Amino acid sequence: MDYKNEIKAVVFDFDGTLIDFNYQTTDYTRKALKLLKENGYKVCLSSGRPCFLAKKAFENTFGEYPLDYIFGCNGAEMMDVPNDKTEILYPLKAEDVRKIGKLLDKEFLVLGIYEGSKFLVNKACESKDMKDWLAARWLTPILYDFSLNEIERSKVLVLNDKADRPKEDEFLKDVDLSNYSAAYSSPMCFEIAPKGVNKAKSIERLASILGCSNNQILSFGDMPNDLPMLENSTGVVMDNASDDMKARIKLHTSAVDKMGVYEFLNNNGLI
């Protein structure tokens, strides 16, 4: 593929792709984003975070590099950044939020939902892991009874302490989530959205906006929730991804804390 001339836009996952899980980036990544814009490519995010938080996190790390679009909540919403316009594309029904709250009511899990800039949780977030996760996203948890939910939401987040991840994995094997799209977006966060809603929707919507094919969109990711996006575009997997992901996606680049996305973009003439 002639990447330099055929690619029209580049879509990045954020956590684990542009920043590591200590919320740090590299000079290589900063340079890559700057050169992409200078070379005329559309630069976009597709994040598990809602659009307003993804934008804030991006600007907190990279300053005001101009983004074109942000796809938030794993493709459930979209922000036209230059026009500051956000649209919820695929909401989760109120009754589904109540059902998920009941299904996943376990002592080692904390469930969360966004309500504008608020973050509503079913129990207190007392551990250092969870407090750090929330602080990195500027979120203040507010206790909320999921059984009383009466409005649509973008998604449900399931938070775990790092030490409890194996316990969570084992528990989820016996939970029927077949009516939803569900995947880990970070080592501490499992996310549940309406069935069929995933990051592939980001690619479909962007291709429609730009009038190009999915393959003319280059995407980068590292977590299971990125797989639909990577498989439905010209996808590149980070070296810090799991072995399973690296086996499924043929194009690779180095880890987020190494040369990262810069390596692939530079080696293939986009920057």
C-alpha positions in Angstrom: 0.0 0.0 0.0 1.2 3.5 -0.8 0.5 4.8 2.7 1.7 8.4 2.0 -0.8 9.0 -0.9 -3.7 6.7 0.0 -4.2 7.4 3.7 -6.6 10.3 4.3 -6.8 10.2 8.1 -5.1 8.6 11.2 -7.1 7.5 14.2 -5.4 6.9 17.5 -6.6 5.1 20.6 -5.4 7.2 23.6 -4.4 5.1 26.7 -1.7 2.7 25.8 -1.2 4.2 22.3 -0.5 7.9 22.7 0.2 7.8 26.4 1.3 4.9 28.6 -0.6 3.6 31.7 1.4 6.0 33.9 -0.1 8.8 31.8 3.2 9.7 30.1 4.1 10.2 26.5 7.3 10.5 24.5 9.0 13.2 22.3 8.6 10.7 19.4 4.8 10.7 19.8 4.7 14.5 20.1 6.7 14.8 16.9 4.6 12.3 15.1 1.3 14.2 15.7 2.9 17.5 14.8 4.2 16.2 11.5 1.0 14.4 10.6 -0.9 17.7 10.8 1.8 19.6 8.8 1.5 16.9 6.1 -2.2 17.4 5.7 -3.7 14.3 7.3 -6.8 14.3 9.4 -5.9 13.5 13.0 -8.5 11.9 15.2 -9.0 10.1 18.5 -11.1 7.0 19.2 -11.3 6.6 23.0 -13.2 4.7 25.6 -13.5 8.1 27.4 -16.4 10.4 26.6 -15.5 13.0 24.0 -15.1 15.9 26.5 -12.8 13.9 28.7 -10.8 12.6 25.7 -10.3 16.1 24.5 -9.2 17.4 27.9 -6.8 14.5 28.4 -5.3 15.0 24.9 -4.8 18.7 25.4 -3.4 18.2 28.9 -0.7 16.0 27.4 -0.1 17.5 24.0 -1.4 21.0 24.2 -3.6 22.4 21.4 -2.5 20.2 18.5 -5.5 20.6 16.3 -7.7 17.5 16.3 -10.3 17.0 13.6 -12.7 14.5 15.3 -12.9 12.6 18.5 -15.0 9.4 18.8 -15.8 8.8 22.4 -17.2 6.0 24.5 -15.9 3.4 22.1 -17.7 4.9 19.1 -21.0 5.8 20.9 -20.5 9.5 20.5 -18.6 11.9 18.2 -17.1 15.4 18.5 -16.5 17.6 15.5 -13.6 19.4 17.3 -13.2 22.6 15.1 -16.9 23.3 15.5 -17.1 22.1 19.2 -20.1 20.0 18.4 -20.8 16.6 20.2 -23.4 14.1 19.1 -24.4 10.9 21.0 -24.8 8.3 18.2 -25.7 5.0 20.1 -27.1 5.3 23.6 -27.5 2.4 26.1 -31.2 2.0 27.1 -32.2 2.9 30.7 -33.4 -0.6 31.4 -30.1 -2.1 30.2 -28.2 0.0 32.6 -30.4 -1.3 35.4 -29.9 -4.9 34.2 -26.1 -4.6 34.0 -26.0 -3.1 37.4 -27.7 -6.2 38.8 -25.7 -8.6 36.8 -22.3 -7.2 37.9 -23.1 -6.3 41.5 -20.0 -7.9 43.0 -18.0 -6.7 46.0 -14.7 -6.4 44.1 -16.2 -4.4 41.2 -17.3 -0.7 41.0 -19.8 0.2 38.3 -19.8 3.7 36.8 -21.8 5.8 34.3 -21.3 9.3 33.0 -23.9 12.0 33.4 -22.5 15.0 31.6 -19.3 15.8 33.6 -20.5 13.7 36.6 -19.4 10.2 37.2 -22.0 8.1 39.1 -20.9 4.9 40.9 -22.7 2.1 42.7 -20.2 2.0 45.6 -17.4 4.0 47.1 -14.0 3.9 45.2 -11.7 3.4 48.2 -8.6 1.8 46.9 -5.5 3.6 45.7 -5.8 2.0 42.2 -9.3 3.4 41.7 -8.6 6.8 43.1 -5.6 7.1 40.8 -7.7 6.0 37.8 -10.4 8.6 38.6 -7.8 11.3 39.3 -6.2 10.8 36.0 -9.6 11.5 34.4 -10.6 14.4 36.6 -13.5 12.4 37.9 -15.2 12.8 41.3 -17.3 9.8 42.0 -20.9 10.3 43.2 -22.9 7.4 44.7 -25.8 6.3 42.6 -28.4 3.5 42.8 -28.3 1.8 39.4 -31.7 0.2 40.0 -33.3 3.6 39.8 -31.8 4.6 36.5 -34.4 6.0 34.1 -32.4 7.6 31.3 -30.2 6.5 28.4 -26.4 6.4 29.0 -23.4 6.2 26.7 -22.0 3.0 28.4 -21.4 1.3 31.8 -17.8 1.1 33.1 -16.7 -1.8 35.3 -13.7 -0.9 37.4 -11.4 -3.3 39.2 -8.3 -3.1 41.4 -5.2 -4.4 39.5 -4.9 -7.3 42.0 -8.5 -8.3 41.4 -8.2 -8.5 37.6 -7.9 -12.4 37.6 -10.9 -12.6 39.8 -12.9 -10.4 37.5 -11.8 -12.3 34.4 -13.0 -15.6 36.0 -16.3 -14.0 37.1 -17.1 -12.5 33.7 -16.8 -16.0 32.1 -20.1 -16.9 33.7 -21.9 -13.6 33.0 -24.1 -13.4 29.8 -23.3 -10.2 28.1 -24.1 -11.5 24.6 -26.7 -8.7 24.2 -24.0 -6.0 24.5 -20.6 -5.0 23.2 -18.1 -5.6 26.0 -14.3 -5.4 26.2 -11.5 -4.1 28.3 -10.4 -0.5 27.4 -7.5 -0.5 30.0 -6.2 -3.1 32.5 -8.5 -1.6 35.1 -11.6 -0.9 33.1 -14.1 -3.2 31.4 -16.8 -1.4 29.3 -20.3 -2.3 28.2 -22.1 -0.6 25.3 -25.1 -1.4 23.1 -24.6 -4.5 21.0 -22.8 -3.7 17.8 -21.4 -0.4 19.1 -17.6 -0.5 19.2 -14.7 1.4 17.7 -15.4 0.1 14.2 -18.3 2.6 14.3 -15.6 5.4 14.5 -14.1 4.2 11.3 -17.4 3.8 9.5 -18.5 7.3 10.4 -15.2 8.9 9.6 -15.0 7.2 6.2 -18.5 8.5 5.5 -17.6 12.0 6.4 -14.4 12.0 4.3 -15.9 10.1 1.4 -13.1 7.5 1.5 -12.9 3.7 2.1 -12.2 2.2 5.5 -8.8 1.1 4.3 -7.8 4.7 3.6 -8.0 5.3 7.4 -4.9 4.3 9.4 -5.6 3.3 13.0 -3.5 2.5 16.0 -4.4 0.6 19.2 -3.4 -1.8 21.9 -6.4 -3.1 23.9 -9.2 -5.5 23.1 -11.7 -2.7 22.6 -9.5 -1.4 19.8 -9.7 -4.6 17.8 -12.9 -3.8 15.9 -11.3 -0.5 14.8 -8.0 -2.1 13.8 -9.8 -4.9 11.9 -12.0 -2.5 10.0 -9.4 -0.1 8.8 -5.7 -0.2 8.0 -4.9 -1.2 11.6 -1.6 -1.1 13.4 -1.1 -2.8 16.8 1.3 -1.5 19.5 4.0 -3.8 20.7 2.7 -3.3 24.3 -0.5 -5.1 23.2 -1.3 -8.7 24.1 0.1 -11.6 22.1 -3.4 -12.5 20.9 -3.9 -9.0 19.5 -0.5 -9.0 17.8 -1.3 -12.3 16.2 -4.6 -11.0 14.8 -3.3 -7.7 13.4 -0.6 -8.0 10.8 0.8 -4.5 11.0 2.9 -3.7 14.1 4.8 -0.8 15.6 6.9 -0.4 18.7 5.6 0.1 22.3 4.0 3.3 23.5 7.0 4.1 25.7 9.5 3.5 22.9 9.3 5.0 19.4 5.6 4.0 19.3 3.4 5.4 16.5 6.3 7.5 15.2 8.1 4.3 14.0 5.3 3.2 11.7 4.4 6.6 10.4 8.1 7.5 9.7 8.9 4.1 8.1 6.0 4.3 5.7 6.4 7.9 4.6 3.5 9.6 6.3 5.8 11.9 8.3 
